[in-house]
């Protein structure tokens, strides 16, 4: 009886966590996700984190570390609109095109430059999965790649 109650409690906790966004969700990420389509139509660089409906702890960590790296390293670029941070669920019907647009095979961080609403170049930061065990190395990687992409490095 105790085991059944514990299992039911765990299932309820997981369901509630997914319903409210789960651990690692921030106001910045929510705002970025809501603005993702609009931001992609503007000129400038967008730092995207692409995820799906099912999100593991590692996926959430990649999002959180990328959010930290972008906001800590590029406050001025975010403020003046040179850089936009956007979290996008590619399982949503309106966002499925990103899978083909950026050749996504898994949850990914992508830098994309837009001019007149069109992507002129992009880069998938594919080392995020290798570096996720070290927050310092992960943040350094994201910031270095972003600086280079913005022409600052």
Secondary structure, 3 states (H helix, E strand, C coil): CHHHHHHHHHHHHHHHHHHCCCCCCCHHHHHHHHHHHHHHCCCEEEEEEEECCCCCHHHHHHHHHHHHHHHHHCHHHHHHCCEEEEEEECCCHHHCHHHHHCCCCCCEEEEEEEECCEEEEEEECCCHHHHCCCHHHHHHHHHHHHHHHCCCC
